[in-house]
Amino acid sequence: MKLYTGTGDGGETSLFNGRRVLKSHVRIAAIGEVDELNAMLGWCRACAQPEVVSSALRSIQDDLFRLGAELAGAADPTAARGPCIVREDVVRLEGWIDEACAVLPPLRNFILPGGSEGAARLHVARAVCRRAERALVLLSAADGLAAEPLVYINRLGDLLFAWARLSTLQAGEPEVVWKPSM
């Protein structure tokens, strides 16, 4: 099988249901943002991370592939198979957030992204996640979307922030508090 097909050379692509849409369609844009986030998480995994973070990132990458499939129309919420992202996926993220926050000092200020290299990568991933979230919100408004993918991607942004802080802490780096210059 060849890597290229030529079917997208005119600026269109196919969804799972066979429908052809422009590559600039809001649905394709959302799929692309989720794909970029997944690649970013792979980049985060390639750097020294706390073990709990590294193994969980791999699981989240699987989730994001399922989310991409759902966005491309692989799942019909009314079908027996149901949606690809479900409440249990969100609960798992919330558990990881709670675990990270249990060992972190309370957050009393805004902090500047940075810290260790692993933390800095997680902060970039968080920003990419928030952009993907905005794309999902646009898709939901324009074309409809189940609630769980929106909740999942929102929690994932929170989790990446918590893990960036955890990575900074475990690397022995200080968090840099943002102090507005006035």
C-alpha positions as CSV (number, residue, x, y, z in Angstrom):
1,M,0.0,0.0,0.0
2,K,1.3,3.4,-1.0
3,L,1.5,6.2,1.6
4,Y,0.0,8.6,-0.9
5,T,-3.3,8.2,-2.7
6,G,-3.7,11.5,-4.5
7,T,-7.4,11.8,-3.4
8,G,-6.6,14.8,-1.3
9,D,-4.7,16.8,-4.0
10,G,-7.7,19.0,-4.6
11,G,-8.0,20.1,-1.0
12,E,-10.6,17.6,0.1
13,T,-10.5,14.6,2.4
14,S,-12.9,11.8,3.4
15,L,-14.6,11.2,6.7
16,F,-15.3,7.6,7.9
17,N,-18.8,7.8,6.5
18,G,-17.4,8.5,3.0
19,R,-18.5,12.2,3.0
20,R,-15.9,14.4,1.3
21,V,-15.1,17.7,3.0
22,L,-12.6,20.5,2.5
23,K,-9.4,20.1,4.4
24,S,-10.2,23.5,5.9
25,H,-13.5,22.2,7.3
26,V,-14.0,22.9,11.0
27,R,-14.1,19.1,11.7
28,I,-10.8,18.5,9.9
29,A,-9.3,21.4,11.7
30,A,-10.3,19.9,15.1
31,I,-8.9,16.5,14.0
32,G,-5.6,18.2,13.1
33,E,-5.4,20.0,16.4
34,V,-5.9,16.7,18.3
35,D,-3.3,15.1,16.1
36,E,-0.8,17.9,16.9
37,L,-1.6,17.5,20.6
38,N,-0.9,13.7,20.3
39,A,2.4,14.4,18.6
40,M,3.3,16.9,21.3
41,L,2.6,14.3,24.0
42,G,4.9,11.9,22.2
43,W,7.6,14.7,22.4
44,C,6.9,15.0,26.1
45,R,7.3,11.3,26.6
46,A,10.6,11.4,24.8
47,C,12.0,13.6,27.6
48,A,12.7,12.5,31.2
49,Q,9.4,12.6,33.0
50,P,8.2,11.2,36.3
51,E,7.3,7.6,35.7
52,V,3.6,8.1,36.5
53,V,3.5,10.9,33.9
54,S,5.3,8.9,31.2
55,S,3.1,5.8,31.4
56,A,-0.1,7.9,31.6
57,L,0.9,10.0,28.6
58,R,1.0,6.8,26.6
59,S,-2.5,6.0,27.7
60,I,-3.7,9.5,26.8
61,Q,-2.2,9.1,23.3
62,D,-4.4,6.1,22.8
63,D,-7.4,8.2,24.0
64,L,-6.5,10.9,21.5
65,F,-6.5,8.4,18.7
66,R,-10.0,7.3,19.7
67,L,-11.0,11.0,19.9
68,G,-9.7,11.6,16.4
69,A,-11.7,8.6,15.2
70,E,-14.8,9.9,16.9
71,L,-14.3,13.3,15.3
72,A,-13.9,11.7,11.9
73,G,-17.2,10.0,12.4
74,A,-16.1,6.5,13.4
75,A,-18.5,6.5,16.3
76,D,-22.1,7.2,16.2
77,P,-23.4,8.0,19.7
78,T,-26.8,6.3,18.8
79,A,-25.1,3.1,17.6
80,A,-24.5,0.1,19.8
81,R,-20.8,0.8,19.9
82,G,-21.4,4.3,21.2
83,P,-18.9,7.2,21.5
84,C,-15.2,6.7,21.7
85,I,-14.6,9.1,24.6
86,V,-16.7,8.3,27.7
87,R,-17.1,9.5,31.2
88,E,-14.7,6.9,32.6
89,D,-11.9,8.5,30.5
90,V,-12.6,11.9,32.2
91,V,-12.7,10.3,35.6
92,R,-9.3,8.7,35.0
93,L,-7.9,12.2,34.1
94,E,-9.5,13.7,37.2
95,G,-7.8,11.0,39.4
96,W,-4.4,11.8,37.9
97,I,-5.0,15.5,38.5
98,D,-5.9,14.8,42.2
99,E,-2.8,12.6,42.6
100,A,-0.5,15.3,41.3
101,C,-2.2,18.1,43.3
102,A,-1.9,16.1,46.5
103,V,1.9,16.4,46.4
104,L,2.2,19.9,45.0
105,P,2.3,23.1,47.1
106,P,-1.0,25.1,46.9
107,L,-1.1,27.4,43.9
108,R,-1.4,31.0,45.1
109,N,0.0,32.9,42.1
110,F,0.3,32.6,38.4
111,I,3.5,30.8,37.4
112,L,5.6,31.3,34.3
113,P,5.9,28.3,32.1
114,G,9.3,26.7,32.4
115,G,11.1,24.7,35.0
116,S,12.8,21.5,33.9
117,E,12.9,20.6,30.2
118,G,10.1,18.0,30.9
119,A,8.0,20.7,32.6
120,A,8.5,23.1,29.7
121,R,7.4,20.5,27.2
122,L,4.3,19.8,29.3
123,H,3.5,23.5,29.4
124,V,3.8,23.7,25.6
125,A,1.5,20.6,25.4
126,R,-1.0,22.3,27.7
127,A,-1.1,25.3,25.3
128,V,-1.6,23.0,22.3
129,C,-4.3,21.2,24.3
130,R,-6.1,24.5,24.9
131,R,-6.0,25.3,21.2
132,A,-7.4,21.9,20.4
133,E,-10.1,22.6,23.0
134,R,-11.1,25.8,21.1
135,A,-11.2,23.8,17.9
136,L,-13.6,21.3,19.5
137,V,-15.8,24.1,20.8
138,L,-16.0,25.6,17.3
139,L,-16.8,22.1,15.9
140,S,-19.5,21.6,18.5
141,A,-21.1,24.9,17.7
142,A,-20.9,24.4,13.9
143,D,-21.5,20.7,13.4
144,G,-22.4,19.2,16.8
145,L,-20.3,17.1,19.1
146,A,-21.0,14.9,22.1
147,A,-20.3,16.5,25.5
148,E,-17.6,14.1,26.7
149,P,-14.9,15.0,24.2
150,L,-15.2,18.6,25.3
151,V,-15.0,17.7,29.0
152,Y,-12.1,15.3,28.3
153,I,-10.0,17.9,26.5
154,N,-10.7,20.5,29.2
155,R,-9.5,18.1,31.9
156,L,-6.5,17.2,29.9
157,G,-5.4,20.8,29.8
158,D,-5.7,20.9,33.6
159,L,-3.8,17.7,34.0
160,L,-0.9,18.8,31.8
161,F,-0.6,21.9,33.9
162,A,-0.5,19.8,37.1
163,W,2.0,17.5,35.6
164,A,4.2,20.4,34.5
165,R,4.3,21.6,38.1
166,L,5.0,18.1,39.3
167,S,7.8,17.7,36.8
168,T,9.3,21.0,38.0
169,L,9.0,19.9,41.6
170,Q,10.6,16.5,41.1
171,A,13.4,18.0,39.1
172,G,14.2,20.3,42.1
173,E,13.6,23.4,40.0
174,P,11.8,26.4,41.5
175,E,8.5,27.6,40.1
176,V,8.8,31.2,38.8
177,V,6.0,33.3,40.1
178,W,4.7,35.9,37.6
179,K,5.0,39.4,39.0
180,P,3.3,42.0,36.8
181,S,5.6,44.9,36.1
182,M,3.8,48.2,36.8
